[in-house]
Amino acid sequence: MSGESVCVRGITDADWDAVVLMESRAYAGLGLSEGREALRSRADASPDTCFVLDVGAQPAGYLLALPYPAFRYPDLERSEPVGAHATRNLHLHDLVIAERLRGRGLGQRLLDHLSLAAGSRGFERISLIAVGRSERFWSARGFTPYPGVSPGGYGANAVYMSRSMKRAADVPVPCP
């Protein structure tokens, strides 16, 4: 990765093969892989809050986030209708970095980009479901668990978490 450019941008039609492959590698072992149609429906529901992270000229990560009422979350077995939820809560549904590039701060870069986009669109909170024992990762990024919310369909160790929005001044400017 040294010397390669890193950029966060909107998802295009040409990205979906790479996104589906990264999603499958990240979630199939947990029994949580959704498939192309469901993933695309989440991006179609909120294209301004879904991104690809390029390293060099290749997709190396992605993030899908969509408006969803607090303490609720998408059903992994259903596609998401466009415009289904008017809410000030943005649900971070997926954040995946290619295995070979994990541990280099790229996930934080995607999260910072999402925070900037969400703040500019008036969202007040970001929620997510920590899966695969990732609660510690999300806690380190300011997310608080809600043990009373049991996210069905997301695995035995799933934890619903959320945080208030960072101010725009706290978030770095995204790449051009």
C-alpha positions in Angstrom: 0.0 0.0 0.0 2.9 2.4 0.5 2.9 5.0 -2.2 -0.5 4.0 -3.5 -3.3 6.7 -3.5 -6.3 6.1 -1.2 -9.6 7.7 -2.1 -13.2 7.3 -0.9 -15.9 7.8 -3.5 -19.5 6.9 -4.4 -20.3 3.3 -5.5 -20.7 2.8 -9.3 -22.2 -0.1 -11.2 -18.7 -1.3 -12.1 -17.9 -1.7 -8.3 -20.5 -4.4 -7.5 -18.5 -7.5 -8.4 -15.7 -6.3 -6.0 -18.2 -5.3 -3.3 -20.0 -8.6 -3.4 -16.7 -10.5 -3.3 -15.5 -8.5 -0.3 -18.9 -8.9 1.5 -18.9 -12.7 0.9 -15.3 -13.1 2.2 -16.1 -11.0 5.3 -19.5 -12.4 6.2 -20.1 -15.9 4.6 -18.2 -17.6 7.4 -20.5 -16.0 9.9 -23.6 -17.1 7.9 -24.4 -13.4 7.3 -23.7 -12.9 3.6 -26.6 -11.2 1.8 -25.9 -11.4 -1.9 -25.8 -8.8 -4.6 -29.5 -7.8 -4.7 -29.8 -7.1 -1.0 -26.5 -5.2 -1.0 -27.5 -3.0 -4.0 -30.9 -2.3 -2.4 -29.2 -0.8 0.6 -27.0 1.4 -1.6 -30.0 2.4 -3.7 -31.9 3.4 -0.5 -29.2 6.0 0.3 -26.6 6.4 -2.5 -25.1 9.6 -0.8 -24.1 7.5 2.3 -22.6 4.5 0.6 -19.0 4.4 -0.5 -16.1 2.5 -2.0 -12.5 2.9 -0.8 -9.9 2.7 -3.6 -6.3 1.8 -3.0 -4.5 2.6 -6.2 -7.2 2.2 -8.8 -8.8 -0.8 -7.2 -11.7 -1.1 -4.8 -10.2 -2.2 -1.4 -13.2 -1.6 0.9 -16.7 -0.4 1.0 -19.3 1.1 3.4 -23.1 0.9 3.2 -25.2 3.1 5.4 -28.9 4.0 5.1 -31.5 5.9 7.1 -33.1 3.6 9.7 -35.1 4.3 12.8 -33.1 4.0 16.1 -33.1 0.5 17.6 -34.2 -1.0 14.3 -32.1 -2.5 11.5 -32.4 -4.1 8.0 -33.5 -7.7 7.7 -30.6 -9.6 6.1 -33.0 -11.7 4.0 -34.9 -8.8 2.4 -34.1 -6.1 0.0 -34.5 -2.5 1.2 -37.1 -0.3 -0.5 -35.9 3.2 -1.6 -37.1 6.0 0.7 -38.5 3.6 3.3 -37.4 5.5 6.4 -37.5 9.2 7.2 -35.3 9.5 10.3 -32.3 11.4 11.8 -30.6 8.0 12.5 -28.2 6.6 9.9 -27.6 2.9 10.2 -24.1 1.7 9.2 -25.0 -1.6 7.7 -21.6 -2.8 6.4 -18.0 -1.7 6.6 -15.5 -4.0 5.0 -11.8 -3.7 4.1 -10.1 -6.2 1.9 -8.3 -8.7 4.2 -4.8 -7.9 2.9 -5.2 -4.2 3.9 -6.8 -4.5 7.4 -5.1 -2.9 10.3 -3.9 0.2 8.4 -6.6 2.7 9.4 -8.6 2.4 6.2 -11.8 1.4 8.1 -11.4 4.6 10.1 -11.0 6.6 6.9 -14.3 5.2 5.6 -16.0 5.9 9.0 -14.7 9.5 9.0 -16.0 10.0 5.4 -19.4 8.7 6.5 -19.5 11.0 9.5 -18.8 14.0 7.2 -21.5 12.9 4.8 -24.0 12.1 7.5 -23.4 15.4 9.3 -23.9 17.4 6.1 -27.3 15.6 5.6 -28.6 16.4 9.1 -28.3 12.9 10.7 -27.9 13.1 14.5 -26.8 9.5 15.3 -25.1 6.6 13.6 -26.2 3.1 14.6 -24.8 -0.4 13.7 -24.8 -4.0 14.7 -21.4 -5.3 15.7 -21.1 -8.9 14.5 -18.4 -11.5 14.7 -17.2 -10.2 18.1 -16.4 -6.8 16.7 -17.9 -4.8 19.6 -14.4 -3.8 20.9 -13.5 -2.3 17.5 -16.7 -0.2 17.4 -16.4 0.8 21.1 -13.0 2.3 20.4 -14.7 4.5 17.8 -17.2 5.9 20.2 -20.1 3.5 19.7 -22.1 2.4 22.8 -23.8 -1.0 23.1 -27.5 -1.3 23.9 -27.7 -4.8 25.6 -31.5 -4.6 25.7 -31.7 -4.6 21.9 -31.4 -8.2 20.5 -30.6 -8.0 16.8 -32.2 -11.2 15.5 -30.8 -12.7 12.4 -27.3 -11.2 12.9 -25.7 -14.1 14.8 -25.3 -15.2 18.4 -22.9 -12.4 19.4 -24.5 -9.5 17.6 -24.6 -6.2 19.6 -26.7 -3.1 18.6 -24.6 0.0 19.1 -24.8 3.7 18.3 -23.1 7.1 18.8 -24.0 10.7 18.3 -22.6 12.5 15.3 -19.2 14.1 15.4 -19.2 17.8 14.5 -18.0 18.3 10.9 -14.9 20.1 12.2 -13.8 16.9 13.9 -13.8 15.0 10.7 -11.0 15.1 8.1 -11.8 16.4 4.6 -12.3 13.5 2.2 -10.0 13.0 -0.8 -11.0 14.7 -4.1 
